[in-house]
Amino acid sequence: MGDRRRCLWHAEVGEKDPTELLDLIEDHNNNLAGVRVANVTFPEGLDLSNSTFANANLRDTKLRSSNLRNSIFTEADLSGTDFSQSDLTNTNFQNSDLSGADLTGTDLGRANLSEVLAPDITLDETNLTRADFSQSDLRDVSLSSANLEAASFVDARLWGANLANADLTIVSLEGADLQEANLRESKLSECELRDVDFRDADLRGANLLYASLVDARLQGSDLTGATLVESNLTGAFCKHTDFSQTDLRDVDAKKIYAPSAVFDGARLDDAVFSDTKAVNASMRSIDAPAIDFSEADLSGVDLSGSDLSDAKLVRTDLSEADLSGVDLSGADLTGANLAETDLSSADLTNTKLDAANFTEACIEGSQLKPTTAKKSQFEYADLRKSNLEDANLDEAVLREADLSGVKGANASFIKADLESAVVDGCDFRGADFRRAKFHGAWLQDVRLDENSEFGRMCFYEGRSDLALEPPRSDREDRLFDSNTNQSIFDRLSRVMQDIIPAIFRFSKRLSPFHRLKDELADLDKSIRVYRTYQRLFRENSLPDLSRRYYVRERHTRRKIALSQSKISDWLNLSLQRWTMLYGEGVLQVISTSIMVIIGFAVMFPLLGLQRDAEPIDSFPNSFPEIIAMARDLLNFSLRNFLALGGEEFVPIGWAELFVLLEAFIGALLIALLVFVLGRRATR
């Protein structure tokens, strides 16, 4: 009888009497391995705890409200089985088939469901505390409002699963496949989500506080309004991911791949996105003070209206990005690429822009006060109406940039390249343009003052001179820097130190073997630049500074004449230089006149003079007599210089001719003095 009943329990029979089958349970000590009871309805409240159903066939069987604690269902066929409201605590379902099973309201605490096949099952409102679903197939499973605390879904397949409002606190989902899953409003705080596949998943409003999403796949997923504060997204794949209104404060998102992702309105305070790839992403109106975008690729990104104050954007690629109206105050953009970027109306106050590339960027109406942008590239950039007050753009390249209407008071442009730039209607009072390149620049209606500094000579003349001089470490600074504020002793020291370099330049320019086309081109550029300087300072009623660069222009013409072996022109300009500083030096005319008077006073006794009808053929022996003779000779020479005639001495021989010559020279120098004074008065 026992063998027959056992065969009944295991036989492939279409229908079996559940009452008769239950009688066999005690006979087999709850060992029901390999049973075949498909499509059987057992009475509710059945106690089958500690039973073994390994390799059993319980397809479409109804075991509602049963006690199956500590039972074993490994490798069993449980497809379509109804376990609703049952106690499945600590039950082992490893490798079983649960497809279509009903587990609604069950208690699966500490259950082992690893490697199960369970697509389409319902686990709504189920207790899955510490349950193990690792490597299971849970496609389209419903886990709405289920308790999954400390459960494990490592490498589980959860395509299209419904986990809305599920509590996944401290759940391990490492390597899980949650494509197209519904995780709306779910709790995923502190979860281990390494390598999880969230492609096209719905994570709107989800709580991912402190979650680990290292190398997670989030492309196409919707995280609108989610919380990811202090989460780890390192290496995550976020193409087309929607982070709109998401809280990403203090998140670690290094090296994420997020092209075309949406971050509109997100909070990114103190977040780290270094080395991120987010080409063409949308980040409009994000709140991201102190964010770290170092070395990230943000080309084509829309960041308009965002707060990036104190952000770190070192060597970041922002080419063709939209940064209009962005707050970048205090940000570090050292070495950043902002080519063709729209920075109109952006706030770049106190921003560090050293070595940044702004080629063809639009910076119209931006605030760059006071900003550091040393060695930055602004070629073809649109800087119209920008505020550059107190900014540092030393060695910046602004070639063909548009600086119309710029406010640049006290800005520094030392060694900046402004060739062919448009500088129209700008305020550069107190600005420093020493060694700046201005050839071909359009400078019109520029406001300057006595503190606007263009250096002792322009860049092109200085480069031409340095090419002919022996190399010296401190020579460049001394050559370009103005000496207007130096003491007379410092000026004399500079003159003495300039003698040897001047001899080198003179000898090389005079040499017939020296014909450098580049040198002549630089000198020609210098003349054009000096003319521009003169016009600008005249327009600003600064005649002294205009005269300074007129003198430099004439110096340059003298150098060109020598380089082209036009000796007569060089002699003419040299004479003008030393006698009247090209018509600008009152002191030079006076000093020349004094030298003429002294020179003739020395020559007259040698040429022939007589006093009281006796020729002077010897000098006095005593010191008082020497002083008296010198006084008389100087008086005689001065009276002849002024064409008044000397009475102390009578010229004889050649001295008569030299008296006339001195009178002629004196008349010329007096006329020159009147000319110089008149010229200065009318300029």
URLIN-V895841 format. One line per field, one symbol per residue. ss: DSSP state (2 for helix, 1 for strand, 0 for the rest). psi: psi as a letter, one per 40 degrees, with the letter a starting at -180 (. if undefined). burial: + if it has 9 or more other ideal C-beta (glycine too) atoms within 8 Angstrom, else -. A space follows every 10 residues. Layout:
ss->???
psi->???
burial->???
//
This chain:
ss->0222222222 0000000222 2222222000 1000010000 1000001000 0100001000 0100001000 0100001000 0100001000 0100001000 0100001000 0100001000 0100001000 0100001000 0100001000 0100001000 0100001000 0100001000 0100001000 0100001000 0100001000 0100001000 0100001000 0100001000 0100001000 0100001000 0100001000 0100001000 0100001000 0100001000 0100001000 0100001000 0100001000 0100001000 0100001000 0100001000 0100001000 0100001000 0100001000 0100001000 0100001000 0100001000 0111001000 0100001000 0111001000 0010000022 2222220000 0000222222 0000000222 2222222222 2222222222 0000002222 2222222222 2222222220 0022222222 2222222222 2220002222 2222222222 0000022222 2222222222 2222222011 1001100000 0022222222 2222222222 2000000001 1002222222 2222222222 2222222222 200
psi->ddddddddde ighdiihddd dddedddefe gfheigfifi hiiiehhfif ihfhfihfhe ihfifihfie ihfhfihfhe iheheihfhf iheheihfhe ihfheihfhe ihfhfihfie ihfhfihfhe ihfheihfhf ihfheihfhe ihfheihfhe ihfheihfhf ihfheihfhe ihfheihfhe ihfheihfhe ihfheihfhe ihfheihehe ihfheihfhf ihfheihfhe ihfheihfhe ihfhfihfhe iheheihfhe ihfifihfhf ihfhfigfie ihfheihfhe iheheihfhe ihfhfihfhe ihfheihfhe ihfheihfhf ihfheihfhf ihfheihfhe ihfheihfhh ihfhfihfhe ihfhfihfhe ihfheihfhf ihfheihfhe ihfheihfhe ihghfihfhe ihfheihehe ihhhfhhiae ehheidiidd ddddddeeii hhdedddddd iifdeiiddd dddddddedd dddddddddd heehghdddd dddddddddd ddddddddde fgdddddded dddddddddd dddefgdddd ddddddddde ffeehddddd dddddddddd dddddddhii hfehiheiii didddddddd dddddddddd defehhedih iibddddddd dddddddddd dddddddddd de.
burial->----++-++- -----+-+-+ +++++--+-+ -++-++++-+ -+---+-++- ++++-++++- ++++-++++- ++++-+++++ ++++-++++- ++++-+++++ ++++-+++++ ++++-++++- +-++-+++++ ++++-+++++ ++++-+-+++ ++++++++++ ++++-++++- ++++-++++- ++++-++++- +-+++++++- +++++++++- +++++++++- ++++-++++- ++++++++++ ++++-++++- ++++-+++++ +++++++++- ++++-++++- ++++-+++++ ++++-+++++ ++++-++++- +++++++++- ++++-++++- ++++-++++- ++++-++++- ++++-+++++ ++++-+++++ ++++-++++- ++++-++++- +++++++++- ++++++++++ +++++++++- ++++-+-+++ ++++-++++- +-+--++++- -++++-++++ +++++++++- ----+--+++ +-+------+ +--+--+--- +--+++-++- ---+----++ -+++++++++ ++++++++-+ -++-+++-++ ++++++++++ +++-----++ --++-++-++ ++++++-+++ -++--+++-+ +++++-++++ -----+---- ----++-+++ -+++++++++ +----+--+- ++--++-++- -++-+++-++ -++-+++-++ ---
//
